Amino acid sequence: MLSWALTFFIIAIIAAFFGFSGIAGAAAGIAEILFFVFLVLFIIAMLARAIRGKPPTL
């Protein structure tokens, strides 16, 4: 999911560079939503792992 957020962010940057403000705004909005969904799921996964008693792995 994080890779999708980065993809939409790059699309937004490229669209803004070429002057497509509508597409850039939409892509940036999608990237922001995907990033926050990723962040929430990541935190839930870390909390679930901590509750089960497993140490974090790197």
N, C-alpha and C positions, 0 to 999 in steps of 0.2 A: 504494500500500500504506500509505503514511503517512496518507492520508485515511481509510482504513478503521480504522486504529489510533485516530485522533482521534474517529471516529464511535463506536466501542465505548467509548472513555473517557468521552465525553459521555453515552452511555447508562448507564454505570456511575454517574456522578455523579447523574443524574436518578433512577435506581432507588434509590440510597442515600438520596437526599433524601426519597423517598416510603416508605422503610422496607423495600424489597424487597432484603434483604441477600444472598440467594442469587443473584438475577439480577445484582446489583451486583458480587458477587465473581466470577461467571463472566465478565461483560463486561470487568471489569478484567483478568482473567487473559488473555482473548483479546487485549485491547489491548496488554498487555505482550509477548505472544508475537509479535504482528504488528510491534510497534515494533522488537524485537530482530532479527527477520528482515529488516526494512527496513534496519536499521543494518548488518548483515552484508553484504547485497547492495550497499549504497551503498559500503562500504569496498572490496569486491571490484571494483566498477566503477571506483572511483578508482585503485586499484592497477593494474588492467588498462590504464587510460588512461595512467598514468604510465610503465608499462613500454613502451608503444608510442611514447612520446616526445612526446605531445601535451600542451601546457600546459593547466592547468585554466581553464575558462571560467566566467564569472559571469553 
